[in-house]
Amino acid sequence: METTTQTDYSKPKAELNAANIAKPLTIEPPQPHIARQSCDDCVTKPVCAAGVLKRNMPASYHSRLFRTQRFAKGKHLFYAGDSLSTLYIIKSGSFKTYFCTEEGDEQVMGFALPGDILGADALADQRHNLSYMALETSTLCVAPVNTLKTLANRFAPNWLLQQVHGEVLRERQLMLMTARKYSADTRVAYFLLELSARHRARGLSEVEFKLTMPQRDIAHYLDMALETVSRVFTRLQEHSILMIKRPYVRINKVAELKAMVDESLLP
């Protein structure tokens, strides 16, 4: 298994620039940069992680619970070790989740897209295991966790448990990919096909989409060296399987990309 390169995120938390940390949500009164959210016309409604909860909950509760807030690229919602106070659902934009190893290396655990919930890793023990950073300017639906728990227990008792279960499944799938001796081509192909499937589920193009994460983050996600990831992308373009014009990628030959991945891993 290839080793990852050290990054700036290995610095102790106290040394991180305080301006890079998103301000805690103030519940009352609403701040000028926080707006009430209507769920009825939201573009992420079909894939929203809170969809079941909102369907079971009277519409009058939506505006009380969910507010929208914008976060700039590079801002952190929270760091590993922070206590749980707020859950977020992505309305637009994308985030990466990661932690730093004892050696100071960064391990990326996933990339969150519109409709995904952020912060569910802390539902089990009330403390975040991962850090969450915006990969681009993003808009989030914000909900105080205590209010969310109260409403979930009332209107959708299994909803919180499903969020925890979803986090476990995602981590298990990543472990299956990185723990086995899959080739570099297989890992990158899996990554692209997983993103393709997630865009398809959102009613978006499954062959042309935005890569908001740098290749360094992809390398840290797939447990590969950055140089290896770069070579694989170059090779896929040389064979016309991909066409990349940052920040966009187009899959020209889906069947050939799928042929690189074990059928059991296909999303």
Secondary structure, 3 states (H helix, E strand, C coil): CCCCCECHHHCCHHHCCHHHECCCCCCCCCCCCEEECCCCCCCCHHHCCCHHHHHHCCHHHHHHHCEEEEECCCCEEECCCCECCEEEEEEECCEEEEEECCCCEEEEEEEECCCCEECHHHCCCCECCCEEEECCCEEEEEEEHHHHHHHHHHHCCCHHHHHHHHHHHHHHHHHHHHHCCCCHHHHHHHHHHHHHHHHHHCCCCCCEEECCCCHHHHHHHHCCCHHHHHHHHHHHHHCCCEEEECCEEEECCHHHHHCCCCHHHCC
